[in-house]
């Protein structure tokens, strides 16, 4: 049974999977500002910019820079697709 206090995260760009694993939170930026995704977050979709920060269960963090992307949360699964449009 999945742990309800952990998010499953996958971050992809057109060429590769940049991260696939667990997280206790995910932080990013959208047009309203900085936001966090925590376990049991409501279903959510947003255009993101600048970076994604993964807060891992071992208390470490990993930052992945991006120009822009799309973040989707559903049932503790966070899917992020970054830099999918051509560079400006």
N, C-alpha and C positions, 0 to 999 in steps of 0.2 A: 504494500500500500504506500502511495507517495506521502512524503512528509509535508504537512500543510504549512510548515514554517520555512520552506525552501522553494525558491523559484527554479524552474528549468529554463535555461537561457540559450538561445542560439543567435549568433550574429554572423551575417553573411554579407559579402560584397559580390560583384559579378564574377570574380575569379576564384573565391575560396571561402571556406568557413573560417572565420576569424576567432570565434570562441564558441564552444559547446560544453555546457556544464551547469553546475549549480550556483546559486547566488542567494544571499539573504536580502539583497536589495539591488536595484538598478537605478542609476541617476543619469538624467540627460537634460537637454534644454529644448524648449519649443518656443513659439511666439509669445507665450505668456511668461516665460522665465524658466528657472531651474525647477525640476520636479523629480520625485522619487516614486518608484514602483516597489511596493512591499508585498509579501505573501498575502494572499486572499484579496488582492486589489480587484476592484470592479473591472469588467471587460472594458478595454480602452484601446484607442488607436490615435496616433499623433505623428505629425511630421516633426522630425528632430533635426538639430544642427549642432555643430562644434565637436561634440564628443559623447561617448557613452562610458559610464563608470560602473564596473561590476564590483559589487561588494561580496567577496567570496566567504563561504562558511568558515574558513580558517582565519578570518579577520583581515586578510590581505585584500588589496584592491588592484584592479587592472583597468587602465584607461585606454580606450580605443578612439582615436580621432576620426572625424568624418566631416565632410562638407555638408551633407544633408542625408536624411534617410527616413524610413518609416518604421515605427515601433508599434507592435500589436501585443496586447496582453489578453489572454483568455485562459481561465482555469489554472492559474499559477504557471503558465507557460508564456515566456516572453520571446517573441520572434522579432528580430531587427534586421532590416535590409538597408545597407548604407551605400552611399555613392553609386546609386543605380542609374542616375542620369549623367549625360556627358558633362565634363568639366566646363565651367563657364569662363 
